[in-house]
Amino acid sequence: MTRTLPFLALLAALAGPPDPVAAQDAACYADYKASRSDPLRLHYGVVELEGDDCTREAAEAALAARLPEEWNLLEVMDVFGPEGLDRRRESAGDFYLLY
């Protein structure tokens, strides 16, 4: 056991710090539609999801907690990685990564 700990410490040191590109690749986003009434307004938005759970259910839970009270979530359309951000930026407008 005493030989194992120095060996593991050496391996950890050789591995170096986490790769920021790999951490970015692990990012998860969702696009959604929401509405409010009086006056009726609809919006399309994009949110970043936190944690390891990159699912529609996780997006629904995150949006339920983040959207202001007057907005009602209509639909989580998709979950995706950073590669899908650029093509959604213009459509989301002011609601791009707002919540």
N, CA, C and O atoms as a Tinker XYZ file with bonds, in Angstrom:
   396  protein
     1  N      0.825000   -1.190000    0.000000    73     2
     2  CA     0.000000    0.000000    0.000000    64     1     3
     3  C      0.868000    1.251000    0.000000    63     2     4     5
     4  O      0.528000    2.230000   -0.664000    81     3
     5  N      1.974000    1.241000    0.726000    73     3     6
     6  CA     2.819000    2.432000    0.787000    64     5     7
     7  C      3.491000    2.707000   -0.551000    63     6     8     9
     8  O      3.835000    3.855000   -0.832000    81     7
     9  N      3.688000    1.694000   -1.382000    73     7    10
    10  CA     4.268000    1.911000   -2.716000    64     9    11
    11  C      3.208000    2.435000   -3.691000    63    10    12    13
    12  O      3.535000    3.134000   -4.650000    81    11
    13  N      1.971000    2.105000   -3.448000    73    11    14
    14  CA     0.905000    2.477000   -4.367000    64    13    15
    15  C      0.626000    3.974000   -4.336000    63    14    16    17
    16  O      0.409000    4.576000   -5.388000    81    15
    17  N      0.627000    4.590000   -3.156000    73    15    18
    18  CA     0.305000    6.008000   -3.049000    64    17    19
    19  C      1.284000    6.897000   -3.818000    63    18    20    21
    20  O      0.829000    7.767000   -4.560000    81    19
    21  N      2.598000    6.727000   -3.682000    73    19    22
    22  CA     3.501000    7.566000   -4.482000    64    21    23
    23  C      3.307000    7.348000   -5.993000    63    22    24    25
    24  O      3.417000    8.288000   -6.780000    81    23
    25  N      3.026000    6.130000   -6.374000    73    23    26
    26  CA     2.807000    5.842000   -7.788000    64    25    27
    27  C      1.558000    6.570000   -8.300000    63    26    28    29
    28  O      1.574000    7.134000   -9.394000    81    27
    29  N      0.483000    6.556000   -7.517000    73    27    30
    30  CA    -0.732000    7.256000   -7.908000    64    29    31
    31  C     -0.524000    8.770000   -7.944000    63    30    32    33
    32  O     -1.063000    9.455000   -8.813000    81    31
    33  N      0.252000    9.282000   -7.007000    73    31    34
    34  CA     0.557000   10.712000   -6.999000    64    33    35
    35  C      1.356000   11.097000   -8.240000    63    34    36    37
    36  O      1.122000   12.154000   -8.827000    81    35
    37  N      2.279000   10.260000   -8.634000    73    35    38
    38  CA     3.067000   10.509000   -9.842000    64    37    39
    39  C      2.168000   10.496000  -11.077000    63    38    40    41
    40  O      2.302000   11.352000  -11.953000    81    39
    41  N      1.265000    9.542000  -11.149000    73    39    42
    42  CA     0.343000    9.486000  -12.282000    64    41    43
    43  C     -0.535000   10.737000  -12.357000    63    42    44    45
    44  O     -0.771000   11.273000  -13.440000    81    43
    45  N     -1.008000   11.192000  -11.216000    73    43    46
    46  CA    -1.851000   12.390000  -11.180000    64    45    47
    47  C     -1.065000   13.615000  -11.630000    63    46    48    49
    48  O     -1.593000   14.460000  -12.354000    81    47
    49  N      0.185000   13.716000  -11.208000    73    47    50
    50  CA     1.022000   14.846000  -11.603000    64    49    51
    51  C      1.311000   14.818000  -13.101000    63    50    52    53
    52  O      1.333000   15.867000  -13.745000    81    51
    53  N      1.528000   13.654000  -13.650000    73    51    54
    54  CA     1.803000   13.536000  -15.078000    64    53    55
    55  C      0.562000   13.838000  -15.920000    63    54    56    57
    56  O      0.672000   14.317000  -17.048000    81    55
    57  N     -0.588000   13.562000  -15.380000    73    55    58
    58  CA    -1.819000   13.819000  -16.114000    64    57    59
    59  C     -2.049000   15.304000  -16.299000    63    58    60    61
    60  O     -2.660000   15.706000  -17.290000    81    59
    61  N     -1.583000   16.129000  -15.384000    73    59    62
    62  CA    -1.712000   17.568000  -15.504000    64    61    63
    63  C     -3.112000   18.052000  -15.179000    63    62    64    65
    64  O     -3.974000   17.277000  -14.767000    81    63
    65  N     -3.326000   19.357000  -15.373000    73    63    66
    66  CA    -4.641000   19.927000  -15.080000    64    65    67
    67  C     -5.671000   19.468000  -16.111000    63    66    68    69
    68  O     -5.307000   19.016000  -17.197000    81    67
    69  N     -6.950000   19.582000  -15.773000    73    67    70
    70  CA    -7.998000   19.189000  -16.721000    64    69    71
    71  C     -7.902000   20.001000  -18.002000    63    70    72    73
    72  O     -7.526000   21.173000  -17.973000    81    71
    73  N     -8.230000   19.397000  -19.094000    73    71    74
    74  CA    -8.206000   20.040000  -20.403000    64    73    75
    75  C     -9.431000   20.940000  -20.547000    63    74    76    77
    76  O    -10.554000   20.438000  -20.487000    81    75
    77  N     -9.256000   22.276000  -20.738000    73    75    78
    78  CA   -10.411000   23.154000  -20.846000    64    77    79
    79  C    -11.272000   22.856000  -22.073000    63    78    80    81
    80  O    -12.480000   23.091000  -22.049000    81    79
    81  N    -10.681000   22.355000  -23.116000    73    79    82
    82  CA   -11.457000   22.006000  -24.308000    64    81    83
    83  C    -12.383000   20.841000  -24.000000    63    82    84    85
    84  O    -13.540000   20.837000  -24.419000    81    83
    85  N    -11.874000   19.845000  -23.264000    73    83    86
    86  CA   -12.716000   18.702000  -22.894000    64    85    87
    87  C    -13.853000   19.155000  -21.999000    63    86    88    89
    88  O    -14.974000   18.663000  -22.131000    81    87
    89  N    -13.584000   20.091000  -21.082000    73    87    90
    90  CA   -14.642000   20.592000  -20.213000    64    89    91
    91  C    -15.692000   21.339000  -21.029000    63    90    92    93
    92  O    -16.885000   21.246000  -20.738000    81    91
    93  N    -15.256000   22.080000  -22.050000    73    91    94
    94  CA   -16.196000   22.795000  -22.897000    64    93    95
    95  C    -17.050000   21.818000  -23.687000    63    94    96    97
    96  O    -18.243000   22.051000  -23.878000    81    95
    97  N    -16.454000   20.729000  -24.148000    73    95    98
    98  CA   -17.199000   19.734000  -24.909000    64    97    99
    99  C    -18.289000   19.083000  -24.060000    63    98   100   101
   100  O    -19.283000   18.589000  -24.593000    81    99
   101  N    -18.104000   19.081000  -22.743000    73    99   102
   102  CA   -19.079000   18.453000  -21.861000    64   101   103
   103  C    -20.267000   19.373000  -21.592000    63   102   104   105
   104  O    -21.242000   18.960000  -20.963000    81   103
   105  N    -20.189000   20.626000  -22.069000    73   103   106
   106  CA   -21.277000   21.570000  -21.836000    64   105   107
   107  C    -22.543000   21.096000  -22.539000    63   106   108   109
   108  O    -22.493000   20.439000  -23.579000    81   107
   109  N    -23.673000   21.445000  -21.946000    73   107   110
   110  CA   -24.962000   21.013000  -22.472000    64   109   111
   111  C    -25.912000   22.204000  -22.517000    63   110   112   113
   112  O    -25.951000   23.013000  -21.590000    81   111
   113  N    -26.667000   22.303000  -23.586000    73   111   114
   114  CA   -27.594000   23.399000  -23.794000    64   113   115
   115  C    -28.939000   22.845000  -24.233000    63   114   116   117
   116  O    -29.035000   21.705000  -24.688000    81   115
   117  N    -29.969000   23.658000  -24.095000    73   115   118
   118  CA   -31.305000   23.272000  -24.550000    64   117   119
   119  C    -31.966000   24.482000  -25.189000    63   118   120   121
   120  O    -31.754000   25.617000  -24.760000    81   119
   121  N    -32.765000   24.234000  -26.213000    73   119   122
   122  CA   -33.597000   25.300000  -26.751000    64   121   123
   123  C    -35.047000   24.992000  -26.414000    63   122   124   125
   124  O    -35.442000   23.831000  -26.311000    81   123
   125  N    -35.828000   26.045000  -26.247000    73   123   126
   126  CA   -37.185000   25.894000  -25.720000    64   125   127
   127  C    -38.088000   26.982000  -26.263000    63   126   128   129
   128  O    -37.626000   27.964000  -26.844000    81   127
   129  N    -39.384000   26.791000  -26.065000    73   127   130
   130  CA   -40.401000   27.794000  -26.365000    64   129   131
   131  C    -41.167000   28.067000  -25.067000    63   130   132   133
   132  O    -41.459000   27.153000  -24.296000    81   131
   133  N    -41.481000   29.335000  -24.848000    73   131   134
   134  CA   -42.237000   29.728000  -23.659000    64   133   135
   135  C    -43.265000   30.788000  -24.046000    63   134   136   137
   136  O    -43.136000   31.447000  -25.077000    81   135
   137  N    -44.281000   30.939000  -23.209000    73   135   138
   138  CA   -45.323000   31.934000  -23.465000    64   137   139
   139  C    -45.718000   32.610000  -22.167000    63   138   140   141
   140  O    -45.440000   32.130000  -21.068000    81   139
   141  N    -46.376000   33.740000  -22.339000    73   139   142
   142  CA   -47.036000   34.400000  -21.206000    64   141   143
   143  C    -48.299000   35.045000  -21.737000    63   142   144   145
   144  O    -48.411000   35.296000  -22.937000    81   143
   145  N    -49.243000   35.313000  -20.862000    73   143   146
   146  CA   -50.496000   35.920000  -21.296000    64   145   147
   147  C    -50.643000   37.305000  -20.676000    63   146   148   149
   148  O    -49.999000   37.646000  -19.684000    81   147
   149  N    -51.509000   38.079000  -21.298000    73   147   150
   150  CA   -51.892000   39.409000  -20.825000    64   149   151
   151  C    -50.726000   40.381000  -20.733000    63   150   152   153
   152  O    -50.310000   40.714000  -19.623000    81   151
   153  N    -50.196000   40.837000  -21.815000    73   151   154
   154  CA   -50.520000   40.495000  -23.202000    64   153   155
   155  C    -49.815000   39.196000  -23.610000    63   154   156   157
   156  O    -48.789000   38.814000  -23.047000    81   155
   157  N    -50.399000   38.544000  -24.598000    73   155   158
   158  CA   -49.826000   37.300000  -25.091000    64   157   159
   159  C    -48.467000   37.572000  -25.716000    63   158   160   161
   160  O    -48.331000   38.436000  -26.582000    81   159
   161  N    -47.464000   36.825000  -25.268000    73   159   162
   162  CA   -46.121000   36.897000  -25.841000    64   161   163
   163  C    -45.569000   35.496000  -25.897000    63   162   164   165
   164  O    -45.822000   34.678000  -25.012000    81   163
   165  N    -44.815000   35.223000  -26.935000    73   163   166
   166  CA   -44.123000   33.949000  -27.099000    64   165   167
   167  C    -42.646000   34.249000  -27.251000    63   166   168   169
   168  O    -42.272000   35.297000  -27.777000    81   167
   169  N    -41.811000   33.338000  -26.796000    73   167   170
   170  CA   -40.391000   33.486000  -27.097000    64   169   171
   171  C    -39.722000   32.130000  -27.246000    63   170   172   173
   172  O    -40.156000   31.114000  -26.703000    81   171
   173  N    -38.643000   32.173000  -28.011000    73   171   174
   174  CA   -37.765000   31.023000  -28.225000    64   173   175
   175  C    -36.456000   31.381000  -27.555000    63   174   176   177
   176  O    -35.955000   32.491000  -27.731000    81   175
   177  N    -35.888000   30.450000  -26.784000    73   175   178
   178  CA   -34.653000   30.745000  -26.087000    64   177   179
   179  C    -33.724000   29.550000  -26.020000    63   178   180   181
   180  O    -34.090000   28.423000  -26.353000    81   179
   181  N    -32.514000   29.833000  -25.579000    73   179   182
   182  CA   -31.479000   28.820000  -25.385000    64   181   183
   183  C    -30.931000   28.989000  -23.974000    63   182   184   185
   184  O    -30.637000   30.107000  -23.552000    81   183
   185  N    -30.793000   27.882000  -23.242000    73   183   186
   186  CA   -30.230000   27.910000  -21.893000    64   185   187
   187  C    -29.090000   26.914000  -21.785000    63   186   188   189
   188  O    -29.047000   25.908000  -22.494000    81   187
   189  N    -28.176000   27.216000  -20.889000    73   187   190
   190  CA   -27.106000   26.269000  -20.580000    64   189   191
   191  C    -27.549000   25.437000  -19.388000    63   190   192   193
   192  O    -28.049000   25.969000  -18.397000    81   191
   193  N    -27.363000   24.137000  -19.492000    73   191   194
   194  CA   -27.711000   23.236000  -18.397000    64   193   195
   195  C    -26.479000   22.959000  -17.566000    63   194   196   197
   196  O    -25.379000   22.820000  -18.102000    81   195
   197  N    -26.656000   22.879000  -16.270000    73   195   198
   198  CA   -25.556000   22.594000  -15.357000    64   197   199
   199  C    -25.622000   21.149000  -14.917000    63   198   200   201
   200  O    -26.702000   20.561000  -14.866000    81   199
   201  N    -24.494000   20.580000  -14.603000    73   199   202
   202  CA   -24.446000   19.191000  -14.160000    64   201   203
   203  C    -24.234000   18.237000  -15.317000    63   202   204   205
   204  O    -24.030000   18.651000  -16.458000    81   203
   205  N    -24.284000   16.969000  -15.006000    73   203   206
   206  CA   -23.993000   15.933000  -15.986000    64   205   207
   207  C    -25.217000   15.432000  -16.736000    63   206   208   209
   208  O    -25.085000   14.688000  -17.708000    81   207
   209  N    -26.398000   15.829000  -16.300000    73   207   210
   210  CA   -27.625000   15.301000  -16.879000    64   209   211
   211  C    -28.048000   16.160000  -18.070000    63   210   212   213
   212  O    -28.626000   17.232000  -17.892000    81   211
   213  N    -27.765000   15.694000  -19.265000    73   211   214
   214  CA   -28.073000   16.435000  -20.486000    64   213   215
   215  C    -29.292000   15.794000  -21.152000    63   214   216   217
   216  O    -29.177000   15.141000  -22.189000    81   215
   217  N    -30.457000   15.993000  -20.538000    73   215   218
   218  CA   -31.693000   15.396000  -21.038000    64   217   219
   219  C    -32.780000   16.464000  -21.101000    63   218   220   221
   220  O    -32.650000   17.537000  -20.512000    81   219
   221  N    -33.844000   16.155000  -21.820000    73   219   222
   222  CA   -34.987000   17.074000  -21.872000    64   221   223
   223  C    -35.599000   17.252000  -20.489000    63   222   224   225
   224  O    -36.041000   18.345000  -20.135000    81   223
   225  N    -35.624000   16.180000  -19.713000    73   223   226
   226  CA   -36.185000   16.266000  -18.359000    64   225   227
   227  C    -35.375000   17.227000  -17.500000    63   226   228   229
   228  O    -35.945000   18.015000  -16.745000    81   227
   229  N    -34.050000   17.167000  -17.609000    73   227   230
   230  CA   -33.193000   18.085000  -16.854000    64   229   231
   231  C    -33.420000   19.521000  -17.317000    63   230   232   233
   232  O    -33.433000   20.445000  -16.503000    81   231
   233  N    -33.597000   19.706000  -18.615000    73   231   234
   234  CA   -33.860000   21.041000  -19.146000    64   233   235
   235  C    -35.193000   21.574000  -18.637000    63   234   236   237
   236  O    -35.293000   22.745000  -18.273000    81   235
   237  N    -36.211000   20.731000  -18.610000    73   235   238
   238  CA   -37.522000   21.151000  -18.100000    64   237   239
   239  C    -37.425000   21.575000  -16.640000    63   238   240   241
   240  O    -38.004000   22.586000  -16.243000    81   239
   241  N    -36.693000   20.803000  -15.842000    73   239   242
   242  CA   -36.533000   21.138000  -14.422000    64   241   243
   243  C    -35.763000   22.445000  -14.262000    63   242   244   245
   244  O    -36.129000   23.280000  -13.434000    81   243
   245  N    -34.704000   22.631000  -15.040000    73   243   246
   246  CA   -33.909000   23.859000  -14.948000    64   245   247
   247  C    -34.741000   25.070000  -15.348000    63   246   248   249
   248  O    -34.687000   26.107000  -14.686000    81   247
   249  N    -35.506000   24.945000  -16.421000    73   247   250
   250  CA   -36.318000   26.068000  -16.873000    64   249   251
   251  C    -37.457000   26.372000  -15.905000    63   250   252   253
   252  O    -37.816000   27.535000  -15.726000    81   251
   253  N    -38.021000   25.363000  -15.290000    73   251   254
   254  CA   -39.068000   25.593000  -14.299000    64   253   255
   255  C    -38.540000   26.442000  -13.148000    63   254   256   257
   256  O    -39.265000   27.267000  -12.593000    81   255
   257  N    -37.297000   26.241000  -12.800000    73   255   258
   258  CA   -36.689000   27.004000  -11.709000    64   257   259
   259  C    -36.200000   28.381000  -12.168000    63   258   260   261
   260  O    -36.182000   29.320000  -11.372000    81   259
   261  N    -35.809000   28.515000  -13.427000    73   259   262
   262  CA   -35.180000   29.754000  -13.899000    64   261   263
   263  C    -36.128000   30.757000  -14.553000    63   262   264   265
   264  O    -35.938000   31.965000  -14.407000    81   263
   265  N    -37.132000   30.285000  -15.261000    73   263   266
   266  CA   -38.019000   31.220000  -15.957000    64   265   267
   267  C    -38.771000   32.081000  -14.950000    63   266   268   269
   268  O    -39.211000   31.578000  -13.916000    81   267
   269  N    -38.924000   33.368000  -15.237000    73   267   270
   270  CA   -39.727000   34.207000  -14.351000    64   269   271
   271  C    -41.157000   33.665000  -14.262000    63   270   272   273
   272  O    -41.625000   32.969000  -15.163000    81   271
   273  N    -41.825000   33.989000  -13.187000    73   271   274
   274  CA   -43.134000   33.426000  -12.875000    64   273   275
   275  C    -44.171000   33.638000  -13.979000    63   274   276   277
   276  O    -45.041000   32.791000  -14.185000    81   275
   277  N    -44.081000   34.764000  -14.688000    73   275   278
   278  CA   -45.093000   35.046000  -15.712000    64   277   279
   279  C    -44.911000   34.236000  -16.999000    63   278   280   281
   280  O    -45.809000   34.213000  -17.840000    81   279
   281  N    -43.767000   33.575000  -17.163000    73   279   282
   282  CA   -43.517000   32.764000  -18.351000    64   281   283
   283  C    -43.864000   31.307000  -18.088000    63   282   284   285
   284  O    -43.545000   30.764000  -17.031000    81   283
   285  N    -44.521000   30.679000  -19.058000    73   283   286
   286  CA   -44.871000   29.256000  -18.992000    64   285   287
   287  C    -44.079000   28.505000  -20.045000    63   286   288   289
   288  O    -44.087000   28.866000  -21.221000    81   287
   289  N    -43.407000   27.472000  -19.617000    73   287   290
   290  CA   -42.652000   26.642000  -20.557000    64   289   291
   291  C    -43.633000   25.864000  -21.417000    63   290   292   293
   292  O    -44.495000   25.151000  -20.904000    81   291
   293  N    -43.495000   26.007000  -22.730000    73   291   294
   294  CA   -44.341000   25.260000  -23.652000    64   293   295
   295  C    -43.686000   23.950000  -24.070000    63   294   296   297
   296  O    -44.324000   22.898000  -24.100000    81   295
   297  N    -42.382000   24.039000  -24.395000    73   295   298
   298  CA   -41.716000   22.853000  -24.935000    64   297   299
   299  C    -40.206000   23.009000  -24.865000    63   298   300   301
   300  O    -39.663000   24.066000  -25.185000    81   299
   301  N    -39.535000   21.946000  -24.443000    73   299   302
   302  CA   -38.096000   21.849000  -24.632000    64   301   303
   303  C    -37.924000   21.161000  -25.975000    63   302   304   305
   304  O    -38.332000   20.014000  -26.155000    81   303
   305  N    -37.329000   21.860000  -26.896000    73   303   306
   306  CA   -37.246000   21.353000  -28.258000    64   305   307
   307  C    -36.125000   20.340000  -28.437000    63   306   308   309
   308  O    -36.313000   19.299000  -29.067000    81   307
   309  N    -34.949000   20.649000  -27.876000    73   307   310
   310  CA   -33.795000   19.775000  -28.075000    64   309   311
   311  C    -32.753000   20.075000  -27.019000    63   310   312   313
   312  O    -32.725000   21.168000  -26.454000    81   311
   313  N    -31.897000   19.104000  -26.754000    73   311   314
   314  CA   -30.690000   19.310000  -25.957000    64   313   315
   315  C    -29.513000   19.023000  -26.867000    63   314   316   317
   316  O    -29.583000   18.143000  -27.725000    81   315
   317  N    -28.423000   19.770000  -26.681000    73   315   318
   318  CA   -27.301000   19.688000  -27.607000    64   317   319
   319  C    -26.034000   20.210000  -26.950000    63   318   320   321
   320  O    -26.082000   20.790000  -25.865000    81   319
   321  N    -24.919000   20.007000  -27.599000    73   319   322
   322  CA   -23.631000   20.479000  -27.121000    64   321   323
   323  C    -23.278000   21.831000  -27.723000    63   322   324   325
   324  O    -24.097000   22.441000  -28.411000    81   323
   325  N    -22.054000   22.301000  -27.466000    73   323   326
   326  CA   -21.633000   23.621000  -27.943000    64   325   327
   327  C    -21.698000   23.769000  -29.463000    63   326   328   329
   328  O    -21.816000   24.881000  -29.976000    81   327
   329  N    -21.622000   22.666000  -30.171000    73   327   330
   330  CA   -21.648000   22.728000  -31.631000    64   329   331
   331  C    -22.977000   23.262000  -32.165000    63   330   332   333
   332  O    -23.037000   23.687000  -33.319000    81   331
   333  N    -24.025000   23.255000  -31.373000    73   331   334
   334  CA   -25.322000   23.729000  -31.832000    64   333   335
   335  C    -25.638000   25.163000  -31.465000    63   334   336   337
   336  O    -26.713000   25.659000  -31.801000    81   335
   337  N    -24.725000   25.845000  -30.780000    73   335   338
   338  CA   -25.016000   27.192000  -30.297000    64   337   339
   339  C    -25.104000   28.227000  -31.417000    63   338   340   341
   340  O    -26.062000   28.998000  -31.472000    81   339
   341  N    -24.132000   28.252000  -32.294000    73   339   342
   342  CA   -24.056000   29.316000  -33.299000    64   341   343
   343  C    -25.297000   29.397000  -34.174000    63   342   344   345
   344  O    -25.773000   30.492000  -34.474000    81   343
   345  N    -25.817000   28.265000  -34.580000    73   343   346
   346  CA   -26.969000   28.305000  -35.479000    64   345   347
   347  C    -28.261000   28.702000  -34.771000    63   346   348   349
   348  O    -29.259000   28.986000  -35.433000    81   347
   349  N    -28.263000   28.727000  -33.436000    73   347   350
   350  CA   -29.460000   29.110000  -32.688000    64   349   351
   351  C    -29.388000   30.533000  -32.136000    63   350   352   353
   352  O    -30.393000   31.072000  -31.674000    81   351
   353  N    -28.213000   31.134000  -32.185000    73   351   354
   354  CA   -28.002000   32.453000  -31.554000    64   353   355
   355  C    -28.943000   33.515000  -32.117000    63   354   356   357
   356  O    -29.587000   34.232000  -31.350000    81   355
   357  N    -29.031000   33.627000  -33.411000    73   355   358
   358  CA   -29.851000   34.673000  -34.018000    64   357   359
   359  C    -31.336000   34.460000  -33.725000    63   358   360   361
   360  O    -32.047000   35.418000  -33.419000    81   359
   361  N    -31.806000   33.230000  -33.813000    73   359   362
   362  CA   -33.223000   32.946000  -33.566000    64   361   363
   363  C    -33.620000   33.243000  -32.125000    63   362   364   365
   364  O    -34.736000   33.697000  -31.871000    81   363
   365  N    -32.722000   32.993000  -31.186000    73   363   366
   366  CA   -33.038000   33.217000  -29.770000    64   365   367
   367  C    -32.999000   34.694000  -29.401000    63   366   368   369
   368  O    -33.658000   35.107000  -28.447000    81   367
   369  N    -32.249000   35.486000  -30.132000    73   367   370
   370  CA   -32.191000   36.929000  -29.876000    64   369   371
   371  C    -31.877000   37.252000  -28.428000    63   370   372   373
   372  O    -30.873000   36.792000  -27.884000    81   371
   373  N    -32.750000   38.058000  -27.794000    73   371   374
   374  CA   -32.535000   38.474000  -26.404000    64   373   375
   375  C    -32.608000   37.318000  -25.418000    63   374   376   377
   376  O    -32.154000   37.447000  -24.281000    81   375
   377  N    -33.174000   36.190000  -25.838000    73   375   378
   378  CA   -33.344000   35.048000  -24.935000    64   377   379
   379  C    -32.245000   34.008000  -25.121000    63   378   380   381
   380  O    -32.394000   32.866000  -24.687000    81   379
   381  N    -31.141000   34.393000  -25.764000    73   379   382
   382  CA   -29.994000   33.520000  -25.948000    64   381   383
   383  C    -29.182000   33.506000  -24.654000    63   382   384   385
   384  O    -28.569000   34.512000  -24.295000    81   383
   385  N    -29.174000   32.389000  -23.962000    73   383   386
   386  CA   -28.455000   32.202000  -22.696000    64   385   387
   387  C    -28.866000   33.232000  -21.637000    63   386   388   389
   388  O    -28.065000   33.588000  -20.773000    81   387
   389  N    -30.117000   33.710000  -21.705000    73   387   390
   390  CA   -30.598000   34.685000  -20.725000    64   389   391
   391  C    -30.892000   34.040000  -19.379000    63   390   392   393
   392  O    -30.513000   34.584000  -18.341000    81   391
   393  N    -31.552000   32.906000  -19.376000    73   391   394
   394  CA   -31.960000   32.282000  -18.114000    64   393   395
   395  C    -31.049000   31.166000  -17.753000    63   394   396
   396  O    -31.239000   30.523000  -16.720000    81   395
